[in-house]
Amino acid sequence: VRALAHSVEYAQWRRDAADPGKVPEYDDIDEKAAAALVDRQLTSGQGLTLGQDETCDLLGTYGIHVHRALPAPSPDAAAGAARSLGYPVALKATAPHLRHRADLGGVRLD
């Protein structure tokens, strides 16, 4: 029943589309800034290898805002990272046996 409901919603969405051949325009996309970031990376001689900061910046030019992640191997480092990023924060364990195991407390919020 749920799958059928989704099919009906999708059919209605397709039917109500104003102009299915028109590419939508978004206010929060800066294609020139994205091109400049890519050009700068390509002219650096490293090819198109983006680090975390460059990737976040590039996604940001397309309106996709990624929350930064900082390593926190100790309580003091975690407090410093939280001050740097701003509150609220999420602390996530990176130990392999804790990944994808919310029941083991590998994620702490606020």
Sequence and secondary structure as in RCSB ss.txt:
>XXXX:A:sequence
VRALAHSVEYAQWRRDAADPGKVPEYDDIDEKAAAALVDRQLTSGQGLTLGQDETCDLLGTYGIHVHRALPAPSP
DAAAGAARSLGYPVALKATAPHLRHRADLGGVRLD
>XXXX:A:secstr
 HHHHHHHHHHHHHHH S TTS    TT  HHHHHHHHHHHHHTTS S   HHHHHHHHHHTT         SSH
HHHHHHHHHH SS EEE   GGGTT GGGT EEE 
